[in-house]
Amino acid sequence: MRYRRPPAAFQRGAISLFWVAIGSVAVAGIAMAALFSMRYERNLFAEGTARLGKTVKASGAGKAIDAAGDAVGAASGKGDGRMRKCVIDGKTVISNTDCKADNRTSKLIEIHDTKGIEAPKKPVPEKAAPGSDPMLDKMIEKQLR
């Protein structure tokens, strides 16, 4: 009689233990990056995407993407891309495409990029005035007698 394995010995699920471990490591890595970001008050995810964006722009694909974006912008009549406030059909509109520079009611809006609220800096502690040590003074007096 030949030995047969029981059917429970074969995995029938869609995900193997290996891929579950890989997924767990990936989730733990993302969680650690988030915790480090919070601890050191840096956004590691934004820095990573900025670095990735720089590498894409430096590559040939980035130049092709920029050329395609310029072509689409020229075809859609995008304008100069500056935010303007104007009145169109009796309604006040703030837009970078609908408010053209040749519109009489168009006014340029200055956009100020703020960094948010910064915590107040702690004052530098003042150095204490040099004082005398009572034990040292007693030892000096004993020596002088």
C-alpha positions in Angstrom: 0.0 0.0 0.0 1.3 3.4 -1.0 1.5 6.2 1.6 -0.7 9.2 0.7 -0.5 12.6 2.4 -3.6 13.9 4.0 -5.3 16.7 2.0 -4.6 19.2 4.8 -0.9 19.1 4.1 -1.3 21.1 0.9 -2.1 24.7 0.9 -5.2 25.7 -0.9 -5.3 29.4 0.0 -4.5 32.2 -2.3 -1.7 33.7 -0.2 1.3 31.8 1.0 2.9 32.4 4.3 5.9 34.0 2.5 3.8 36.8 1.0 2.0 37.4 4.3 5.4 37.9 5.9 6.5 40.2 3.1 3.3 42.3 3.5 3.8 42.5 7.2 7.3 43.7 6.8 6.1 46.4 4.3 3.4 47.6 6.6 5.8 47.7 9.6 8.3 49.7 7.5 5.7 52.2 6.5 4.5 52.5 10.2 8.1 53.1 11.3 8.7 55.8 8.7 5.5 57.5 9.9 6.7 57.3 13.5 10.1 58.6 12.6 8.5 61.5 10.7 6.4 62.4 13.7 9.4 62.1 16.1 11.8 64.3 14.2 9.1 66.6 12.8 9.9 65.9 9.2 7.7 64.5 6.5 9.7 61.6 5.1 7.0 60.7 2.7 7.0 64.2 1.1 10.8 64.2 1.0 10.7 60.8 -0.7 8.2 61.9 -3.3 10.2 65.1 -4.0 13.3 63.1 -4.5 11.5 60.7 -6.8 10.0 63.6 -8.7 13.5 65.1 -9.2 14.8 61.8 -10.6 11.8 61.5 -13.0 12.3 65.1 -14.2 15.9 64.5 -14.8 15.2 61.4 -16.9 14.1 61.4 -20.5 10.6 60.5 -19.4 10.3 63.7 -17.4 11.2 65.8 -20.4 8.5 64.0 -22.4 6.0 64.6 -19.6 6.8 68.3 -19.5 6.5 68.6 -23.3 3.1 66.9 -23.2 1.9 69.1 -20.4 3.0 72.2 -22.3 1.2 71.0 -25.4 -2.0 70.3 -23.5 -1.8 73.7 -21.7 -1.4 75.5 -25.0 -4.3 73.6 -26.6 -6.7 74.3 -23.7 -5.9 78.0 -23.6 -4.7 77.8 -20.0 -3.2 81.3 -19.8 -0.2 82.3 -17.7 -1.3 80.2 -14.7 -1.5 83.1 -12.3 -4.5 83.3 -9.9 -6.8 86.1 -10.7 -10.1 87.4 -9.4 -12.7 88.7 -11.9 -16.4 89.0 -12.5 -17.9 86.7 -15.1 -21.7 86.9 -15.8 -22.2 88.9 -12.6 -20.4 86.3 -10.4 -17.1 86.8 -8.7 -14.7 84.1 -9.9 -11.2 83.2 -8.6 -9.4 81.1 -11.3 -6.2 80.8 -13.1 -7.9 79.8 -16.4 -11.2 81.6 -16.6 -10.0 85.1 -15.6 -7.9 86.3 -18.5 -5.5 89.2 -18.3 -7.6 91.1 -20.9 -10.7 91.1 -18.7 -11.3 94.6 -17.2 -12.4 93.3 -13.8 -9.5 90.9 -13.5 -7.2 91.5 -10.6 -4.0 89.5 -9.8 -4.0 87.7 -6.5 -0.8 87.3 -4.6 -0.5 83.9 -3.0 1.7 83.6 0.1 3.1 80.2 0.9 3.2 79.8 4.7 5.0 77.2 6.6 2.4 76.9 9.3 2.7 77.8 12.9 6.1 77.6 14.4 6.6 76.9 18.1 8.1 79.7 20.0 11.7 79.3 20.7 12.9 78.8 24.2 14.9 81.7 25.6 18.6 81.1 26.2 19.1 80.5 29.9 21.2 83.2 31.6 24.5 82.1 33.1 24.5 82.4 36.8 26.8 84.9 38.4 30.0 83.4 39.7 29.5 82.8 43.4 31.6 81.3 46.1 31.4 77.8 47.4 30.9 77.8 51.2 33.0 74.7 51.7 35.8 76.1 49.6 35.7 79.3 51.6 36.0 77.4 54.9 39.0 75.5 53.6 40.7 78.7 52.5 40.1 80.3 55.9 41.6 77.3 57.7 44.7 77.5 55.5 45.1 81.2 56.2 45.0 80.7 60.1 
